[in-house]
C-alpha cells in the first residue's frame, strides 16, 4: 500500500504548484542562479537572523577569531539558500534523482541489528535532513515514520506534509508520535516494521527530569524521546551522519548507537548521539542550522534548574 498524500487547500496547492515549477528547472538554474540570488538576499539584504547566528557560532567556537566566525556565517547563508532550494526541489524529484542526491554507507552490523525490527533513527539538522527519508531506497521493506513539529503557518504546514509524504513515508506530529508507534507496534504499518525518525537537536523545553549535556562549549538540553522509546521497547538506535559531496548532494554514514538488546543506562544513547553530532558540526560547522535559537535555557549555577534566556542575550 502507498501512503496517501493529504488533499491540499487552494492556498497550499498554489504554493505546491510554485514549488513544482521551480523543481523541474535544470539543476544549475535552481542551485547556481536562483540559489545564488537567494544567498545574496539572505546574507546582504535581509541579513536573516544575523545577530543570533554570529553569536551562537562565536559562543560555540571561542577559539575562532572574528574573521573565522564571519566566514562560517557567510558559508551558512550559502548552505541555508541551498537547503531552501533542495526543499523546493522535493516537489519534482524522481526516484532516479533521489539516488543521485544521496548515497549511503550502512555497515553489516546495522543491517543485522535492525533486521525485521522497528528501530529508531536519531537525525539532526546538520546537512540536509529531508534526505533522511530516502534511506527507503536502500533499505526497502520498512515504513518510515517521521516525527515533525507542526508549523504555525497552516499553508506552509500543509505544503511540508505534502512534500514529505510518499510511498511508505508517514509524517506524524511529535505530540502523537508515541501513540502512533504503540498503535502499530504489533502489526507494523501496512505490515512493515517502522523506521522511527526523530530530529533530536531542536531546542528542548525543560520538562520532567532533565539532563544537561556538554555540547559546543555549554550545557545543552536535547529531546530524549528517541532514547526513551528505544529503552522502553528494546529498539535498536542509529545515527545519520551527513557529509556534503556536491551542490545539493550528500553522503550518509549510518552509525549504530544501540543494538536494542545490550544493557544500556539512561542518557547513554543520547550521550553517543551528542558526541557524534558535535563531531559533525566541528568538521563542517556551516552545515548546521545556526538560525534556530538553540540555547533558550541555561542551568542555574547552584541548583542546575533551567533558566530562560532572554532574546538577545
ChimeraX commands (.cxc) that place a marker at each C-alpha (Angstrom):
marker #1 position 0.00,0.00,0.00 radius 0.5
marker #1 position 1.13,3.55,-0.65 radius 0.5
marker #1 position 0.92,6.40,1.82 radius 0.5
marker #1 position -1.93,8.68,0.76 radius 0.5
marker #1 position -0.97,12.31,0.31 radius 0.5
marker #1 position -3.43,14.59,2.12 radius 0.5
marker #1 position -5.56,16.87,-0.03 radius 0.5
marker #1 position -4.33,20.44,-0.22 radius 0.5
marker #1 position -6.30,23.61,0.31 radius 0.5
marker #1 position -6.32,26.11,-2.56 radius 0.5
marker #1 position -3.60,28.25,-0.98 radius 0.5
marker #1 position -1.32,25.28,-0.20 radius 0.5
marker #1 position -1.90,23.84,-3.67 radius 0.5
marker #1 position -0.81,27.16,-5.20 radius 0.5
marker #1 position 2.40,27.01,-3.14 radius 0.5
marker #1 position 2.98,23.41,-4.22 radius 0.5
marker #1 position 2.49,24.32,-7.91 radius 0.5
marker #1 position 5.07,27.10,-7.49 radius 0.5
marker #1 position 7.50,24.61,-5.96 radius 0.5
marker #1 position 6.75,22.15,-8.74 radius 0.5
marker #1 position 7.54,24.75,-11.42 radius 0.5
marker #1 position 10.86,25.54,-9.75 radius 0.5
marker #1 position 11.68,21.86,-9.11 radius 0.5
marker #1 position 11.57,20.92,-12.79 radius 0.5
marker #1 position 14.13,23.56,-13.75 radius 0.5
marker #1 position 17.67,22.35,-14.54 radius 0.5
marker #1 position 19.92,21.73,-11.54 radius 0.5
marker #1 position 22.26,24.65,-12.31 radius 0.5
marker #1 position 19.34,27.08,-12.64 radius 0.5
marker #1 position 17.90,26.07,-9.27 radius 0.5
marker #1 position 21.11,25.99,-7.27 radius 0.5
marker #1 position 23.56,28.29,-9.06 radius 0.5
marker #1 position 21.25,31.01,-10.36 radius 0.5
marker #1 position 18.24,31.02,-8.00 radius 0.5
marker #1 position 20.23,29.71,-5.04 radius 0.5
marker #1 position 22.95,32.31,-5.62 radius 0.5
marker #1 position 20.39,35.11,-5.74 radius 0.5
marker #1 position 18.72,33.79,-2.58 radius 0.5
marker #1 position 22.09,33.68,-0.80 radius 0.5
marker #1 position 22.74,37.32,-1.69 radius 0.5
marker #1 position 19.33,38.38,-0.37 radius 0.5
marker #1 position 19.66,36.39,2.89 radius 0.5
marker #1 position 23.24,37.45,3.59 radius 0.5
marker #1 position 23.45,41.04,2.39 radius 0.5
marker #1 position 19.93,42.46,2.15 radius 0.5
marker #1 position 17.70,40.75,4.72 radius 0.5
marker #1 position 20.67,39.71,6.92 radius 0.5
marker #1 position 18.41,36.95,8.22 radius 0.5
marker #1 position 18.83,36.50,11.99 radius 0.5
marker #1 position 22.44,37.59,11.60 radius 0.5
marker #1 position 22.98,38.66,15.22 radius 0.5
marker #1 position 21.70,35.32,16.52 radius 0.5
marker #1 position 23.76,33.30,14.00 radius 0.5
marker #1 position 27.01,35.17,14.72 radius 0.5
marker #1 position 26.53,35.00,18.50 radius 0.5
marker #1 position 25.80,31.26,18.52 radius 0.5
marker #1 position 28.77,30.46,16.27 radius 0.5
marker #1 position 31.13,32.64,18.34 radius 0.5
marker #1 position 29.94,31.11,21.61 radius 0.5
marker #1 position 30.33,27.58,20.19 radius 0.5
marker #1 position 33.86,28.16,18.91 radius 0.5
marker #1 position 35.63,30.53,21.33 radius 0.5
marker #1 position 38.96,29.60,19.75 radius 0.5
marker #1 position 37.92,31.21,16.44 radius 0.5
marker #1 position 38.55,34.89,15.73 radius 0.5
marker #1 position 36.08,37.37,14.28 radius 0.5
marker #1 position 37.14,36.66,10.70 radius 0.5
marker #1 position 36.67,32.91,11.17 radius 0.5
marker #1 position 33.19,33.42,12.62 radius 0.5
marker #1 position 32.27,35.74,9.74 radius 0.5
marker #1 position 33.45,33.15,7.21 radius 0.5
marker #1 position 31.32,30.42,8.83 radius 0.5
marker #1 position 28.35,32.80,8.92 radius 0.5
marker #1 position 28.61,33.56,5.20 radius 0.5
marker #1 position 29.02,29.88,4.32 radius 0.5
marker #1 position 25.99,29.12,6.48 radius 0.5
marker #1 position 23.90,31.55,4.41 radius 0.5
marker #1 position 25.03,29.68,1.27 radius 0.5
marker #1 position 24.00,26.45,2.96 radius 0.5
marker #1 position 20.63,27.90,4.01 radius 0.5
marker #1 position 19.92,29.00,0.43 radius 0.5
marker #1 position 20.86,25.52,-0.77 radius 0.5
marker #1 position 18.58,23.90,1.84 radius 0.5
marker #1 position 15.67,26.08,0.71 radius 0.5
marker #1 position 16.24,25.16,-2.94 radius 0.5
marker #1 position 16.60,21.46,-2.08 radius 0.5
marker #1 position 13.36,21.61,-0.10 radius 0.5
marker #1 position 11.52,23.22,-3.01 radius 0.5
marker #1 position 13.03,20.59,-5.31 radius 0.5
marker #1 position 11.27,17.83,-3.35 radius 0.5
marker #1 position 8.17,18.77,-5.33 radius 0.5
marker #1 position 9.65,17.36,-8.52 radius 0.5
marker #1 position 12.24,14.80,-7.52 radius 0.5
marker #1 position 12.15,11.36,-9.16 radius 0.5
marker #1 position 13.43,8.00,-7.89 radius 0.5
marker #1 position 16.45,8.34,-10.17 radius 0.5
marker #1 position 17.24,11.79,-8.78 radius 0.5
marker #1 position 16.81,10.52,-5.22 radius 0.5
marker #1 position 19.57,8.00,-5.88 radius 0.5
marker #1 position 21.77,10.78,-7.28 radius 0.5
marker #1 position 21.41,13.30,-4.45 radius 0.5
marker #1 position 22.18,10.92,-1.57 radius 0.5
marker #1 position 24.46,7.90,-1.17 radius 0.5
marker #1 position 24.63,5.61,1.85 radius 0.5
marker #1 position 27.09,3.60,3.91 radius 0.5
marker #1 position 25.25,1.04,6.02 radius 0.5
marker #1 position 27.50,-1.43,7.87 radius 0.5
marker #1 position 26.50,-5.07,8.17 radius 0.5
marker #1 position 26.28,-4.57,11.95 radius 0.5
marker #1 position 23.47,-2.05,11.41 radius 0.5
marker #1 position 21.57,-4.26,8.97 radius 0.5
marker #1 position 21.85,-7.23,11.34 radius 0.5
marker #1 position 20.69,-5.22,14.38 radius 0.5
marker #1 position 17.58,-3.82,12.67 radius 0.5
marker #1 position 16.63,-6.84,10.58 radius 0.5
marker #1 position 12.83,-7.30,10.65 radius 0.5
marker #1 position 12.58,-4.96,13.65 radius 0.5
marker #1 position 11.28,-1.49,14.39 radius 0.5
marker #1 position 14.21,0.86,15.00 radius 0.5
marker #1 position 14.89,4.48,15.94 radius 0.5
marker #1 position 16.72,6.98,13.74 radius 0.5
marker #1 position 18.27,9.90,15.64 radius 0.5
marker #1 position 18.75,12.52,12.95 radius 0.5
marker #1 position 19.72,16.18,13.25 radius 0.5
marker #1 position 19.70,19.49,11.39 radius 0.5
marker #1 position 23.24,19.06,10.11 radius 0.5
marker #1 position 23.40,18.67,6.35 radius 0.5
marker #1 position 20.05,18.27,4.60 radius 0.5
marker #1 position 17.83,16.24,6.89 radius 0.5
marker #1 position 14.98,15.81,4.39 radius 0.5
marker #1 position 17.17,13.30,2.51 radius 0.5
marker #1 position 16.99,11.03,5.56 radius 0.5
marker #1 position 13.70,9.65,4.25 radius 0.5
marker #1 position 15.48,8.32,1.14 radius 0.5
marker #1 position 17.01,5.51,3.18 radius 0.5
marker #1 position 13.92,3.70,1.86 radius 0.5
marker #1 position 15.78,3.47,-1.46 radius 0.5
marker #1 position 18.47,1.22,0.04 radius 0.5
marker #1 position 16.52,-0.39,2.89 radius 0.5
marker #1 position 13.18,-1.45,1.39 radius 0.5
marker #1 position 10.72,-3.44,3.43 radius 0.5
marker #1 position 10.20,-0.75,6.07 radius 0.5
marker #1 position 7.76,2.09,6.58 radius 0.5
marker #1 position 9.44,5.30,7.69 radius 0.5
marker #1 position 7.53,7.24,10.34 radius 0.5
marker #1 position 8.95,10.73,10.80 radius 0.5
marker #1 position 8.18,12.99,13.74 radius 0.5
marker #1 position 7.63,16.64,12.88 radius 0.5
marker #1 position 6.66,19.83,14.69 radius 0.5
marker #1 position 3.60,21.42,13.01 radius 0.5
marker #1 position 4.29,24.90,11.65 radius 0.5
marker #1 position 2.30,27.87,12.93 radius 0.5
marker #1 position 1.52,28.86,9.34 radius 0.5
marker #1 position -1.19,26.42,8.22 radius 0.5
marker #1 position -0.47,26.81,4.49 radius 0.5
marker #1 position 3.22,26.00,4.86 radius 0.5
marker #1 position 2.39,23.19,7.26 radius 0.5
marker #1 position 0.12,21.64,4.62 radius 0.5
marker #1 position 2.81,22.09,1.98 radius 0.5
marker #1 position 5.56,20.44,4.05 radius 0.5
marker #1 position 3.38,17.45,4.91 radius 0.5
marker #1 position 2.61,17.04,1.20 radius 0.5
marker #1 position 6.29,17.27,0.24 radius 0.5
marker #1 position 7.26,14.68,2.87 radius 0.5
marker #1 position 4.54,12.11,2.16 radius 0.5
marker #1 position 5.01,9.41,-0.44 radius 0.5
marker #1 position 5.17,5.62,-0.59 radius 0.5
marker #1 position 5.87,4.15,2.88 radius 0.5
marker #1 position 6.66,7.57,4.35 radius 0.5
marker #1 position 4.33,8.76,7.10 radius 0.5
marker #1 position 4.88,12.15,8.81 radius 0.5
marker #1 position 3.39,12.19,12.31 radius 0.5
marker #1 position 3.13,15.20,14.68 radius 0.5
marker #1 position 5.57,14.86,17.58 radius 0.5
marker #1 position 2.72,15.04,20.10 radius 0.5
marker #1 position 1.18,11.88,18.57 radius 0.5
marker #1 position 4.40,10.04,17.80 radius 0.5
marker #1 position 4.44,7.68,20.79 radius 0.5
marker #1 position 0.74,6.89,20.43 radius 0.5
marker #1 position 1.21,6.16,16.72 radius 0.5
marker #1 position 4.04,3.74,17.48 radius 0.5
marker #1 position 2.03,1.92,20.17 radius 0.5
marker #1 position -0.94,1.61,17.82 radius 0.5
marker #1 position 1.22,-0.01,15.14 radius 0.5
marker #1 position 4.00,-1.78,17.07 radius 0.5
marker #1 position 2.38,-5.22,16.84 radius 0.5
marker #1 position 1.29,-5.10,13.20 radius 0.5
marker #1 position 3.64,-2.52,11.69 radius 0.5
marker #1 position 2.41,-0.07,9.06 radius 0.5
marker #1 position 0.98,-1.86,6.03 radius 0.5
marker #1 position 2.53,-4.98,7.56 radius 0.5
marker #1 position 6.04,-3.48,7.55 radius 0.5
marker #1 position 8.32,-2.68,10.53 radius 0.5
marker #1 position 8.82,1.00,11.27 radius 0.5
marker #1 position 11.86,3.23,10.96 radius 0.5
marker #1 position 11.13,5.89,13.59 radius 0.5
marker #1 position 12.83,9.13,12.59 radius 0.5
marker #1 position 13.38,11.94,15.08 radius 0.5
marker #1 position 15.47,15.12,14.78 radius 0.5
marker #1 position 16.64,15.40,18.38 radius 0.5
marker #1 position 18.75,18.58,18.19 radius 0.5
marker #1 position 15.99,21.19,18.30 radius 0.5
marker #1 position 15.58,23.40,21.35 radius 0.5
marker #1 position 14.12,21.12,24.01 radius 0.5
marker #1 position 11.75,22.55,26.65 radius 0.5
marker #1 position 12.73,21.75,30.26 radius 0.5
marker #1 position 10.04,19.21,31.07 radius 0.5
marker #1 position 10.20,16.36,33.56 radius 0.5
marker #1 position 13.57,15.03,34.68 radius 0.5
marker #1 position 16.12,16.87,32.56 radius 0.5
marker #1 position 19.78,16.21,31.81 radius 0.5
marker #1 position 22.34,18.78,30.70 radius 0.5
marker #1 position 24.78,17.65,28.01 radius 0.5
marker #1 position 28.11,19.34,27.37 radius 0.5
marker #1 position 27.64,20.45,23.77 radius 0.5
marker #1 position 29.51,23.09,21.78 radius 0.5
marker #1 position 31.04,24.77,24.78 radius 0.5
marker #1 position 27.95,24.99,27.01 radius 0.5
marker #1 position 25.32,22.93,28.87 radius 0.5
marker #1 position 22.52,21.98,26.46 radius 0.5
marker #1 position 19.14,20.25,26.62 radius 0.5
marker #1 position 18.16,17.68,23.99 radius 0.5
marker #1 position 14.96,15.86,23.10 radius 0.5
marker #1 position 15.42,12.38,24.57 radius 0.5
marker #1 position 12.19,10.81,23.28 radius 0.5
marker #1 position 14.09,8.56,20.89 radius 0.5
marker #1 position 16.19,7.10,23.68 radius 0.5
marker #1 position 13.16,6.65,25.94 radius 0.5
marker #1 position 11.32,4.85,23.15 radius 0.5
marker #1 position 14.29,2.57,22.50 radius 0.5
marker #1 position 14.80,1.69,26.17 radius 0.5
marker #1 position 11.12,1.04,26.86 radius 0.5
marker #1 position 10.57,-1.21,23.84 radius 0.5
marker #1 position 14.10,-2.60,23.30 radius 0.5
marker #1 position 14.60,-0.97,19.91 radius 0.5
marker #1 position 17.86,-0.52,18.00 radius 0.5
marker #1 position 19.02,3.07,17.50 radius 0.5
marker #1 position 21.05,4.52,14.63 radius 0.5
marker #1 position 22.52,7.94,13.89 radius 0.5
marker #1 position 22.66,9.62,10.47 radius 0.5
marker #1 position 25.91,11.46,9.76 radius 0.5
marker #1 position 25.61,13.63,6.64 radius 0.5
marker #1 position 28.57,14.84,4.58 radius 0.5
marker #1 position 28.11,17.21,1.65 radius 0.5
marker #1 position 29.55,15.82,-1.58 radius 0.5
marker #1 position 28.35,18.47,-4.04 radius 0.5
marker #1 position 25.72,21.12,-4.64 radius 0.5
marker #1 position 22.51,19.68,-3.20 radius 0.5
marker #1 position 24.18,16.26,-2.75 radius 0.5
marker #1 position 25.17,14.29,0.36 radius 0.5
marker #1 position 26.59,11.02,1.62 radius 0.5
marker #1 position 25.19,9.50,4.81 radius 0.5
marker #1 position 27.00,7.17,7.19 radius 0.5
marker #1 position 24.56,5.16,9.31 radius 0.5
marker #1 position 26.07,4.56,12.76 radius 0.5
marker #1 position 24.74,2.02,15.25 radius 0.5
marker #1 position 24.22,3.57,18.71 radius 0.5
marker #1 position 22.37,0.68,20.34 radius 0.5
marker #1 position 21.50,-2.83,19.17 radius 0.5
marker #1 position 18.24,-2.98,21.14 radius 0.5
marker #1 position 19.49,-5.95,23.18 radius 0.5
marker #1 position 22.57,-4.95,25.19 radius 0.5
marker #1 position 22.14,-3.38,28.64 radius 0.5
marker #1 position 22.02,0.41,28.48 radius 0.5
marker #1 position 21.63,3.12,31.14 radius 0.5
marker #1 position 19.72,6.38,30.94 radius 0.5
marker #1 position 21.38,9.08,28.82 radius 0.5
marker #1 position 23.93,6.63,27.39 radius 0.5
marker #1 position 22.38,6.60,23.92 radius 0.5
marker #1 position 21.87,10.35,23.91 radius 0.5
marker #1 position 25.46,10.95,25.04 radius 0.5
marker #1 position 26.68,9.00,21.99 radius 0.5
marker #1 position 24.33,10.99,19.76 radius 0.5
marker #1 position 25.52,14.32,21.18 radius 0.5
marker #1 position 29.20,13.43,20.71 radius 0.5
marker #1 position 28.69,12.31,17.10 radius 0.5
marker #1 position 26.63,15.40,16.25 radius 0.5
marker #1 position 29.23,17.68,17.83 radius 0.5
marker #1 position 31.97,15.97,15.81 radius 0.5
marker #1 position 29.98,16.51,12.61 radius 0.5
marker #1 position 29.42,20.19,13.40 radius 0.5
marker #1 position 33.10,20.78,14.23 radius 0.5
marker #1 position 34.09,19.04,10.99 radius 0.5
marker #1 position 31.74,21.18,8.88 radius 0.5
marker #1 position 30.26,23.98,11.03 radius 0.5
marker #1 position 28.40,25.84,8.27 radius 0.5
marker #1 position 26.03,22.88,7.64 radius 0.5
marker #1 position 24.18,23.16,10.97 radius 0.5
marker #1 position 21.08,25.33,11.41 radius 0.5
marker #1 position 22.55,28.23,13.36 radius 0.5
marker #1 position 19.46,30.34,12.60 radius 0.5
marker #1 position 17.46,28.26,15.11 radius 0.5
marker #1 position 17.52,29.80,18.60 radius 0.5
marker #1 position 19.13,26.70,20.07 radius 0.5
marker #1 position 20.05,27.73,23.62 radius 0.5
marker #1 position 16.89,29.20,25.12 radius 0.5
marker #1 position 17.76,27.81,28.54 radius 0.5
marker #1 position 20.85,27.58,30.70 radius 0.5
marker #1 position 21.33,25.90,34.09 radius 0.5
marker #1 position 21.31,27.79,37.35 radius 0.5
marker #1 position 24.94,27.65,38.55 radius 0.5
marker #1 position 23.85,26.45,42.00 radius 0.5
marker #1 position 20.77,24.27,41.51 radius 0.5
marker #1 position 21.12,23.29,37.86 radius 0.5
marker #1 position 17.50,24.28,37.31 radius 0.5
marker #1 position 16.80,25.67,33.81 radius 0.5
marker #1 position 16.62,29.46,33.45 radius 0.5
marker #1 position 15.05,31.06,30.40 radius 0.5
marker #1 position 17.49,33.16,28.41 radius 0.5
marker #1 position 16.05,36.44,27.17 radius 0.5
marker #1 position 16.27,37.10,23.46 radius 0.5
marker #1 position 19.43,38.91,22.50 radius 0.5
marker #1 position 21.33,37.52,25.50 radius 0.5
marker link #1:1,2 radius 0.2
marker link #1:2,3 radius 0.2
marker link #1:3,4 radius 0.2
marker link #1:4,5 radius 0.2
marker link #1:5,6 radius 0.2
marker link #1:6,7 radius 0.2
marker link #1:7,8 radius 0.2
marker link #1:8,9 radius 0.2
marker link #1:9,10 radius 0.2
marker link #1:10,11 radius 0.2
marker link #1:11,12 radius 0.2
marker link #1:12,13 radius 0.2
marker link #1:13,14 radius 0.2
marker link #1:14,15 radius 0.2
marker link #1:15,16 radius 0.2
marker link #1:16,17 radius 0.2
marker link #1:17,18 radius 0.2
marker link #1:18,19 radius 0.2
marker link #1:19,20 radius 0.2
marker link #1:20,21 radius 0.2
marker link #1:21,22 radius 0.2
marker link #1:22,23 radius 0.2
marker link #1:23,24 radius 0.2
marker link #1:24,25 radius 0.2
marker link #1:25,26 radius 0.2
marker link #1:26,27 radius 0.2
marker link #1:27,28 radius 0.2
marker link #1:28,29 radius 0.2
marker link #1:29,30 radius 0.2
marker link #1:30,31 radius 0.2
marker link #1:31,32 radius 0.2
marker link #1:32,33 radius 0.2
marker link #1:33,34 radius 0.2
marker link #1:34,35 radius 0.2
marker link #1:35,36 radius 0.2
marker link #1:36,37 radius 0.2
marker link #1:37,38 radius 0.2
marker link #1:38,39 radius 0.2
marker link #1:39,40 radius 0.2
marker link #1:40,41 radius 0.2
marker link #1:41,42 radius 0.2
marker link #1:42,43 radius 0.2
marker link #1:43,44 radius 0.2
marker link #1:44,45 radius 0.2
marker link #1:45,46 radius 0.2
marker link #1:46,47 radius 0.2
marker link #1:47,48 radius 0.2
marker link #1:48,49 radius 0.2
marker link #1:49,50 radius 0.2
marker link #1:50,51 radius 0.2
marker link #1:51,52 radius 0.2
marker link #1:52,53 radius 0.2
marker link #1:53,54 radius 0.2
marker link #1:54,55 radius 0.2
marker link #1:55,56 radius 0.2
marker link #1:56,57 radius 0.2
marker link #1:57,58 radius 0.2
marker link #1:58,59 radius 0.2
marker link #1:59,60 radius 0.2
marker link #1:60,61 radius 0.2
marker link #1:61,62 radius 0.2
marker link #1:62,63 radius 0.2
marker link #1:63,64 radius 0.2
marker link #1:64,65 radius 0.2
marker link #1:65,66 radius 0.2
marker link #1:66,67 radius 0.2
marker link #1:67,68 radius 0.2
marker link #1:68,69 radius 0.2
marker link #1:69,70 radius 0.2
marker link #1:70,71 radius 0.2
marker link #1:71,72 radius 0.2
marker link #1:72,73 radius 0.2
marker link #1:73,74 radius 0.2
marker link #1:74,75 radius 0.2
marker link #1:75,76 radius 0.2
marker link #1:76,77 radius 0.2
marker link #1:77,78 radius 0.2
marker link #1:78,79 radius 0.2
marker link #1:79,80 radius 0.2
marker link #1:80,81 radius 0.2
marker link #1:81,82 radius 0.2
marker link #1:82,83 radius 0.2
marker link #1:83,84 radius 0.2
marker link #1:84,85 radius 0.2
marker link #1:85,86 radius 0.2
marker link #1:86,87 radius 0.2
marker link #1:87,88 radius 0.2
marker link #1:88,89 radius 0.2
marker link #1:89,90 radius 0.2
marker link #1:90,91 radius 0.2
marker link #1:91,92 radius 0.2
marker link #1:92,93 radius 0.2
marker link #1:93,94 radius 0.2
marker link #1:94,95 radius 0.2
marker link #1:95,96 radius 0.2
marker link #1:96,97 radius 0.2
marker link #1:97,98 radius 0.2
marker link #1:98,99 radius 0.2
marker link #1:99,100 radius 0.2
marker link #1:100,101 radius 0.2
marker link #1:101,102 radius 0.2
marker link #1:102,103 radius 0.2
marker link #1:103,104 radius 0.2
marker link #1:104,105 radius 0.2
marker link #1:105,106 radius 0.2
marker link #1:106,107 radius 0.2
marker link #1:107,108 radius 0.2
marker link #1:108,109 radius 0.2
marker link #1:109,110 radius 0.2
marker link #1:110,111 radius 0.2
marker link #1:111,112 radius 0.2
marker link #1:112,113 radius 0.2
marker link #1:113,114 radius 0.2
marker link #1:114,115 radius 0.2
marker link #1:115,116 radius 0.2
marker link #1:116,117 radius 0.2
marker link #1:117,118 radius 0.2
marker link #1:118,119 radius 0.2
marker link #1:119,120 radius 0.2
marker link #1:120,121 radius 0.2
marker link #1:121,122 radius 0.2
marker link #1:122,123 radius 0.2
marker link #1:123,124 radius 0.2
marker link #1:124,125 radius 0.2
marker link #1:125,126 radius 0.2
marker link #1:126,127 radius 0.2
marker link #1:127,128 radius 0.2
marker link #1:128,129 radius 0.2
marker link #1:129,130 radius 0.2
marker link #1:130,131 radius 0.2
marker link #1:131,132 radius 0.2
marker link #1:132,133 radius 0.2
marker link #1:133,134 radius 0.2
marker link #1:134,135 radius 0.2
marker link #1:135,136 radius 0.2
marker link #1:136,137 radius 0.2
marker link #1:137,138 radius 0.2
marker link #1:138,139 radius 0.2
marker link #1:139,140 radius 0.2
marker link #1:140,141 radius 0.2
marker link #1:141,142 radius 0.2
marker link #1:142,143 radius 0.2
marker link #1:143,144 radius 0.2
marker link #1:144,145 radius 0.2
marker link #1:145,146 radius 0.2
marker link #1:146,147 radius 0.2
marker link #1:147,148 radius 0.2
marker link #1:148,149 radius 0.2
marker link #1:149,150 radius 0.2
marker link #1:150,151 radius 0.2
marker link #1:151,152 radius 0.2
marker link #1:152,153 radius 0.2
marker link #1:153,154 radius 0.2
marker link #1:154,155 radius 0.2
marker link #1:155,156 radius 0.2
marker link #1:156,157 radius 0.2
marker link #1:157,158 radius 0.2
marker link #1:158,159 radius 0.2
marker link #1:159,160 radius 0.2
marker link #1:160,161 radius 0.2
marker link #1:161,162 radius 0.2
marker link #1:162,163 radius 0.2
marker link #1:163,164 radius 0.2
marker link #1:164,165 radius 0.2
marker link #1:165,166 radius 0.2
marker link #1:166,167 radius 0.2
marker link #1:167,168 radius 0.2
marker link #1:168,169 radius 0.2
marker link #1:169,170 radius 0.2
marker link #1:170,171 radius 0.2
marker link #1:171,172 radius 0.2
marker link #1:172,173 radius 0.2
marker link #1:173,174 radius 0.2
marker link #1:174,175 radius 0.2
marker link #1:175,176 radius 0.2
marker link #1:176,177 radius 0.2
marker link #1:177,178 radius 0.2
marker link #1:178,179 radius 0.2
marker link #1:179,180 radius 0.2
marker link #1:180,181 radius 0.2
marker link #1:181,182 radius 0.2
marker link #1:182,183 radius 0.2
marker link #1:183,184 radius 0.2
marker link #1:184,185 radius 0.2
marker link #1:185,186 radius 0.2
marker link #1:186,187 radius 0.2
marker link #1:187,188 radius 0.2
marker link #1:188,189 radius 0.2
marker link #1:189,190 radius 0.2
marker link #1:190,191 radius 0.2
marker link #1:191,192 radius 0.2
marker link #1:192,193 radius 0.2
marker link #1:193,194 radius 0.2
marker link #1:194,195 radius 0.2
marker link #1:195,196 radius 0.2
marker link #1:196,197 radius 0.2
marker link #1:197,198 radius 0.2
marker link #1:198,199 radius 0.2
marker link #1:199,200 radius 0.2
marker link #1:200,201 radius 0.2
marker link #1:201,202 radius 0.2
marker link #1:202,203 radius 0.2
marker link #1:203,204 radius 0.2
marker link #1:204,205 radius 0.2
marker link #1:205,206 radius 0.2
marker link #1:206,207 radius 0.2
marker link #1:207,208 radius 0.2
marker link #1:208,209 radius 0.2
marker link #1:209,210 radius 0.2
marker link #1:210,211 radius 0.2
marker link #1:211,212 radius 0.2
marker link #1:212,213 radius 0.2
marker link #1:213,214 radius 0.2
marker link #1:214,215 radius 0.2
marker link #1:215,216 radius 0.2
marker link #1:216,217 radius 0.2
marker link #1:217,218 radius 0.2
marker link #1:218,219 radius 0.2
marker link #1:219,220 radius 0.2
marker link #1:220,221 radius 0.2
marker link #1:221,222 radius 0.2
marker link #1:222,223 radius 0.2
marker link #1:223,224 radius 0.2
marker link #1:224,225 radius 0.2
marker link #1:225,226 radius 0.2
marker link #1:226,227 radius 0.2
marker link #1:227,228 radius 0.2
marker link #1:228,229 radius 0.2
marker link #1:229,230 radius 0.2
marker link #1:230,231 radius 0.2
marker link #1:231,232 radius 0.2
marker link #1:232,233 radius 0.2
marker link #1:233,234 radius 0.2
marker link #1:234,235 radius 0.2
marker link #1:235,236 radius 0.2
marker link #1:236,237 radius 0.2
marker link #1:237,238 radius 0.2
marker link #1:238,239 radius 0.2
marker link #1:239,240 radius 0.2
marker link #1:240,241 radius 0.2
marker link #1:241,242 radius 0.2
marker link #1:242,243 radius 0.2
marker link #1:243,244 radius 0.2
marker link #1:244,245 radius 0.2
marker link #1:245,246 radius 0.2
marker link #1:246,247 radius 0.2
marker link #1:247,248 radius 0.2
marker link #1:248,249 radius 0.2
marker link #1:249,250 radius 0.2
marker link #1:250,251 radius 0.2
marker link #1:251,252 radius 0.2
marker link #1:252,253 radius 0.2
marker link #1:253,254 radius 0.2
marker link #1:254,255 radius 0.2
marker link #1:255,256 radius 0.2
marker link #1:256,257 radius 0.2
marker link #1:257,258 radius 0.2
marker link #1:258,259 radius 0.2
marker link #1:259,260 radius 0.2
marker link #1:260,261 radius 0.2
marker link #1:261,262 radius 0.2
marker link #1:262,263 radius 0.2
marker link #1:263,264 radius 0.2
marker link #1:264,265 radius 0.2
marker link #1:265,266 radius 0.2
marker link #1:266,267 radius 0.2
marker link #1:267,268 radius 0.2
marker link #1:268,269 radius 0.2
marker link #1:269,270 radius 0.2
marker link #1:270,271 radius 0.2
marker link #1:271,272 radius 0.2
marker link #1:272,273 radius 0.2
marker link #1:273,274 radius 0.2
marker link #1:274,275 radius 0.2
marker link #1:275,276 radius 0.2
marker link #1:276,277 radius 0.2
marker link #1:277,278 radius 0.2
marker link #1:278,279 radius 0.2
marker link #1:279,280 radius 0.2
marker link #1:280,281 radius 0.2
marker link #1:281,282 radius 0.2
marker link #1:282,283 radius 0.2
marker link #1:283,284 radius 0.2
marker link #1:284,285 radius 0.2
marker link #1:285,286 radius 0.2
marker link #1:286,287 radius 0.2
marker link #1:287,288 radius 0.2
marker link #1:288,289 radius 0.2
marker link #1:289,290 radius 0.2
marker link #1:290,291 radius 0.2
marker link #1:291,292 radius 0.2
marker link #1:292,293 radius 0.2
marker link #1:293,294 radius 0.2
marker link #1:294,295 radius 0.2
marker link #1:295,296 radius 0.2
marker link #1:296,297 radius 0.2
marker link #1:297,298 radius 0.2
marker link #1:298,299 radius 0.2
marker link #1:299,300 radius 0.2
marker link #1:300,301 radius 0.2
marker link #1:301,302 radius 0.2
marker link #1:302,303 radius 0.2
marker link #1:303,304 radius 0.2
marker link #1:304,305 radius 0.2
marker link #1:305,306 radius 0.2
marker link #1:306,307 radius 0.2
marker link #1:307,308 radius 0.2
marker link #1:308,309 radius 0.2
marker link #1:309,310 radius 0.2
marker link #1:310,311 radius 0.2
marker link #1:311,312 radius 0.2
marker link #1:312,313 radius 0.2
view
